[in-house]
């Protein structure tokens, strides 16, 4: 039985035991953020939480993460907005001086200006994550072509009745949806757009939810969606990610793969096209109206924050 998944080749090359050497460690360094995004899983708030780790405690945490040894994980500073911490660069530079690779996921607020980007470069940060590109035509095309290319390499067809296309979307707590978030609408919109481009009339959508939080999540959960599929093989497309990390290499390639095989399906997971040369062009297009002094609405960008004093946009 086929168990094709992108993580398999990487595991054999790097000899990484994920139970001992995680690929990514994400540290939500603060809940503080100037934005009010309904989908934020960090429960962001205007001010910092009093129980946040101190600078000294943060450095101790970094030391503990470094103790995982080689191959070392990528340490991602997240939030909230990590730039709301006055000691952020102190912590980042401490991590960069270690054996760890580093990343940061800043919020798109006034904090994130050219000076801040230059400081990122000076701090030797390996990765900076950006968001909100799912409606860009070039991005839709590159993800669609990536699925087609993968299927051709496996020598089967999505038009075959024995093959089911499964979109795996990042889950979010249901109370965010009930408070007015349009996240589910965006997910369905993406699935319809991509499936139409692929010429696929039916597909399955499942959400990757977090069991660690005792709240109601978006449905159906990806593992529950398997019960309604009448096919022999599954092609899993992780639509919420633009890089390989724990929620693809572990949650999908290990946990979902095992459940899929136990249920009698073949498992084929589409790799993330993070190295596609078209992707930087998409990001450049998103930045262009701001550096060229063009009204962002002309590019389909809309206000993200409910605070009029903050200039933050998404597609």
N, C-alpha and C positions, 0 to 999 in steps of 0.2 A: 504493500500500500504506500502511495506517495505521501510524504510528509514535508513537502517543499516549503521552506521558510527562509527568509534572508538571514536570520541570525545563525543558522546552522553553519554556514561557511565561515562566518566571522569567529564563531566559537572555536572551530578547529584551527584557524590561523593564529589566533591570539591566546588559545588555551586558557580562556577565562572561565573560571568557576564562579557563576553568579551568586552562589550561596556564600562565597567568601570575598568576592571582588565585584561589587555592584558597578554597573556602567555609569550611572548618574545618581548623584545625591543632590536633591533640591532642598535648600534651606529657605523657608519663608521668614526672612529676617525681621519683618515688621508687618503689622496690619495697617499701618498708616498709609494713606493714599489720598490725593486730591480728587480722584475720580469716584464715581458712584455707579459702577457697572453691575447690573443685576446678576450676571453670570459668575461673578468673582467667587471662587471657592475659598478664598482666604478671609471672607467676611470683612473686607476692608472697611476702615473707619477713618475719620479725619485726623485723629491723633494716635500716637503710639501707645501700645498696651504696656501697663506697668510691669508685667511679668516677662517682657522681652529679655533675651540674654544680654548681659552687659558686654562691653568690649572684651574684657578679660575672659568671660565665659565663652564668648564667640570664638576667640582664638583657641581655647581649649577644645571646642567642638571641631575646629579645623584640624587640630593635631590628631584628634580621634579618627577623623575621616582619612587623614593621611596614613594612619596606622593600618588601613586596609591593605596597604602594600601595592606591589606591582602585579598586574596592570592597574594603575590608579584610576579612580572614577573622575568624572567631570563634576566639579562642585558648582552648582548653579545658585546664584543669589537671586531670590525671588521675593514676592510680597503678596499684598500691598505693593508699595513702590519702594524698593530698596534705597532709592535716592533720598527718601525721607529720613534716613538715619544719618546723622552728622558724622558718624564713625565709619560710614560705608567704605570709603577708600582705604582707611586704615585696615579694615578687615580684608578687603580685596587684595591689597598689596601684601598682606601677611600670607594669604592663600597663594598668591602668585609666586611668592618666594619659596613655596614648598614644592613638592613633587606633583601637586595636583594641577590638572587643567581647570580653567575657570570659565564661567559664563554668567551672564546677568540678564534678567528680563525686566527692564525698567518700564514704568507706565508712560504713555505718550502725553506728558504734561509739559509745562513750561520749564521744569527741571532739566528736561532732555534737550539741551541746545548744543550748538557746535562746540562750545567749550567743554561740555560734559563728554561728548564723543571723543574729543582729543585726550581728555583725561583717561577714558577707557583704553585708548591706544597706548598711552604712557604706562598704564598699569598692567600691560601685557595680558589683557583679557582675551581669552580664546574665542568666545562666542557671545554675541549680543542678539537676543531674540526680539523680533518684531511681529506684529499681528495685523489681521484684517485685510486679507487679500483675496478672499474666496470668490468674489464676483469679477475679478479681473479676467478678461477674455483669454489673455495669454496664459494665466495660471490654470484656468479650466482646461485649456488645450494641452498644456504640458502634463497635467495629471491624467487626462484621458489617454494621451498617447503613451504614457508610461504603463497604464493598465493593458492597452493593446499589445505593446511590445512584450510585456511579461507573459501574456497569454500565448502569443505566438511562439515564444521560447519553450513553453510547456507543451506545445503541439496539441492544443485542444481549442474549442471555440466557445465563446460566451453564448452563442446562439443554440448550442447543444442543450437539449432538455435535461441532460444528466449533469449540467453545470449550473450552479447558482452563484450569482454575484452578491456578496454580502458587504454592505458598508458598515464599518465599525466607527462610531462617532464617540467622542469624549462625552461622558455623562455629566450631568449637573443636578444639584438638588432641586426637587420639584417646587419648593417654595419660591425659588427665583423665577420659575416659569409663571407661577400663579401671581407674582407681583408685577408682571408685565413684560418680562424678558421675551424677545422674539427669537431666542436661540433655536428652539425646535423648528420654527418656520425657516430659519436659515439653513438648518441641516436638511430638511425636506427639499428645499429649493436646490441645494447643491446636488443631492442624490438624483433628483429629476433631471437636472441639467446634464450631469455626467452620463446617466443611463441613456438619455436620449441621444447624446453624441456617440455612445457606444452601440446604439441600435438594440438595446436591451429593453424588452417590454416589461419584465418583472424582475424584482430584486428584493433582498431582505435588508432591513435596517435594524441594527442593535446598538445599544449604548454601553460603553465601558464605564461602569459605575464603581464607586469606592465603598467597599464593605466596612471600612474603618470608621465611617461616620453614620450614626444611628438616625438617619433621616430618609425620607422618601426620595427616590431618584427618578430620573427620566426612564421611560419604559418604551419598548422592552429591553431588558438587559441582554447583552450580546449572547450570553450563554443560554438564556431562556428562548431566544429566537430560533435556536437550532431545531426545536421540537416541531415547528411548522414547515420545515423545508423538505421537499420531495425531490431529492437529487442525489447523485453519487459523489460529486466533488464540490467543494466550496472554494471560491476565490475571494479572499478577504482583502478589502481595500480600506486601510486606516485613514479616514478622511480628515482627521483633526490635527495631523502632525506633519511637520516639514523637516523633521530629523528623526533618526532612530534613537530611541531611548527606552526607559524601563517599561513604558506602557505599550510599546510595540515588541521589543525583544523579550520581555518577560510575560506581560499580561496576555499578549497574543501568541507569540512564538512558543511559549512553554505551556501556560495554563489553558488558553483556549484551544491550542493545538491538541493537548491531551484529551480534552472534553470532546473535541470534534472527532478524533480517531476512535474514542470509546463509543461514540454514537454511530460509528460505521461509515463516516465520510472520509474522503481524501481531503487533505488540508493544503492549500496553496495561498501563501500570503504575499501580496504585491509589495515589493520594496519601496521605501520612500525615495523619491527622486531628488534628494537634497543636493546632489552634485550636477543637476541639470543646468547648463549654461543660460537657459532662459529665465531661471528664477531670479538672478540679480537684476535682470531687465525689468521684471515685475516690480521689484522693490524700488528701482530707480524711477519708474513711472509714478509710484505712490508718493515719492518724495518731491518730484518735479514741481508741482504747483506751489509748494512752500518756498523752494529756493528761487523760483522764477516769478514770485509775486503774482500768481494766478489764483482766481477765486477757486477754492477747493471743490465747490459744488459742481464746477464744470467738469471735474474728473469723477463725479459720482460720489464724492466724499461728503459725509454728514457729521454733525456735531455728535460727539460721544458723551460728553459730560453734561450734567444738568446744572452746572455752575457756569454762568455766562462769563465769568472772569478767566476761565480756563479754555485755551484753544486746543482741543483734542478732537480728532476725527477718525472715522472708520468708513469702509465701503458699505 
